Amino acid sequence: MFAAYKAASAMRAQCEALLDVMASAEKDWNRARLRLSDLETLRDALGEELAARDARGDLDALDKSLREGRELSAA
């Protein structure tokens, strides 16, 4: 009887620990999903901006300024 009670107590403790881990993982998962959504929104906005600049012919000027920035930061 004592062994069964001890085994049940140990199992209960393991279940509680797993519940804590699952709750933590769910919080982390939700934060990661929100971050991914933010990054996808940013990616889409940047893509639209680059497409608009390309349509206006501004990408050559942008490319030149980026190259100049790299040259300055490398110096």
MODELLER restraints for C-alpha pairs under 7 A, 6 or more apart:
rsr = mdl.restraints
at = mdl.atoms
rsr.add(forms.Gaussian(group=physical.xy_distance, feature=features.Distance(at['CA:53:A'], at['CA:59:A']), mean=5.74, stdev=0.5))
